[in-house]
Amino acid sequence: MAGIATLRANSNATIDATITAISPARDVTTSRGPSRVADATLQDETGTVTLTLWGGDIEKYSVGQKVRITDGWVKDFRGKLQVSMGRSGRIEILA
């Protein structure tokens, strides 16, 4: 399985990582209307990356959990890589 250090923008990714931080949720307006978003920091032995959590996903996860991101979408946002679930991505709690 690939590590965070191998992630590339505009590609899908499957990684195992630990949530080391979650920002407070903030209200945003998207093209689909108002929503809530928070940023989780994921870490593995190769580095860290931001995971974008939307809506109900914000309360599902907590700091210290090990998660598997399957088919997540990697994008460049303001010069930093971010992972989101995109159309087909999934998050699974491992421990």
C-alpha positions as CSV (number, residue, x, y, z in Angstrom):
1,M,0.0,0.0,0.0
2,A,1.3,3.5,-0.9
3,G,2.3,5.9,1.8
4,I,1.3,9.6,2.1
5,A,4.7,10.7,0.6
6,T,3.8,9.0,-2.7
7,L,0.5,10.9,-3.1
8,R,0.1,13.0,-6.3
9,A,-2.4,15.7,-7.1
10,N,-5.3,14.8,-9.5
11,S,-5.2,11.1,-8.7
12,N,-6.9,8.5,-6.6
13,A,-5.3,7.1,-3.5
14,T,-5.6,4.3,-1.0
15,I,-3.7,4.8,2.2
16,D,-3.7,3.7,5.9
17,A,-3.0,6.5,8.3
18,T,-3.7,7.8,11.9
19,I,-5.8,10.9,12.5
20,T,-3.6,13.3,14.5
21,A,-5.8,16.4,14.5
22,I,-9.2,17.6,13.5
23,S,-10.0,21.3,13.1
24,P,-13.2,22.8,14.4
25,A,-16.1,22.5,11.8
26,R,-16.8,25.6,9.8
27,D,-19.9,26.5,7.8
28,V,-19.3,27.0,4.0
29,T,-21.5,27.6,1.0
30,T,-20.9,25.3,-1.9
31,S,-22.5,25.0,-5.3
32,R,-24.9,22.6,-3.7
33,G,-25.8,24.9,-0.9
34,P,-24.7,25.3,2.7
35,S,-22.6,22.6,4.4
36,R,-20.1,22.0,7.2
37,V,-16.5,21.1,6.7
38,A,-13.5,20.2,8.9
39,D,-9.9,19.3,8.1
40,A,-8.4,16.2,9.6
41,T,-4.6,15.7,9.6
42,L,-3.6,12.2,8.6
43,Q,-0.1,10.8,9.4
44,D,1.8,7.7,8.5
45,E,5.5,6.8,8.6
46,T,6.1,8.7,5.4
47,G,4.4,12.1,6.1
48,T,1.2,14.0,6.7
49,V,-1.7,15.1,4.5
50,T,-5.0,16.9,5.1
51,L,-8.3,14.9,4.8
52,T,-11.4,17.0,4.1
53,L,-14.4,15.8,6.2
54,W,-17.9,17.0,5.1
55,G,-21.2,17.1,6.9
56,G,-22.0,14.0,9.0
57,D,-18.5,12.6,8.5
58,I,-17.1,15.2,10.9
59,E,-18.6,13.5,13.9
60,K,-17.7,10.0,12.8
61,Y,-14.0,10.2,13.4
62,S,-11.7,11.2,16.2
63,V,-8.0,11.9,16.9
64,G,-6.0,8.7,17.4
65,Q,-8.1,6.5,15.1
66,K,-6.3,4.6,12.4
67,V,-8.2,4.8,9.2
68,R,-8.0,3.4,5.7
69,I,-8.9,5.7,2.9
70,T,-10.0,3.7,-0.2
71,D,-10.2,5.4,-3.6
72,G,-9.8,8.9,-2.1
73,W,-9.3,11.9,-4.5
74,V,-6.0,13.8,-4.1
75,K,-6.0,17.5,-5.1
76,D,-3.7,20.5,-4.8
77,F,-5.4,23.2,-2.6
78,R,-3.4,26.4,-2.2
79,G,-0.1,24.6,-2.8
80,K,-0.8,21.7,-0.4
81,L,-2.1,18.2,-1.1
82,Q,-5.6,17.3,0.3
83,V,-7.5,14.1,0.2
84,S,-11.3,14.0,-0.1
85,M,-13.8,11.2,-0.7
86,G,-14.7,12.4,-4.2
87,R,-17.4,10.3,-5.9
88,S,-16.2,6.8,-5.0
89,G,-14.0,7.1,-1.9
90,R,-14.6,5.4,1.4
91,I,-13.1,5.8,5.0
92,E,-12.9,2.7,7.2
93,I,-11.9,2.8,10.8
94,L,-9.2,0.2,11.4
95,A,-8.5,0.8,15.2
